[in-house]
């Protein structure tokens, strides 16, 4: 199945819990998203990044998406990772965390792709759900 739409994201830098991570130049960032389209709901998460993201660096993140997906209510988690080279994401991978689905999204599997154009974020989620 395919799901498409857009989202708004607010990122908020957080204080590092670990002084060694801060000394190493890692940034901790809270994610707050609002999804529109096939996904109607919110995403909350946390990112750990190396580099400032303006030119080169990398990030990993976990995000919990809650709301409806094609009319099915529930939630699921996403695992993000990417490398940034000269301001362009490479090796960008966003996967549904196995066994993270709840409610009518129990058993969901899939991959999400993000596109950024003209300052706007959109998503394409390719997913499967178990059949009854």
Order of alpha helices (4+ residues) and beta strands (2+ residues): beta-alpha-beta-beta-beta-beta-beta-beta-beta
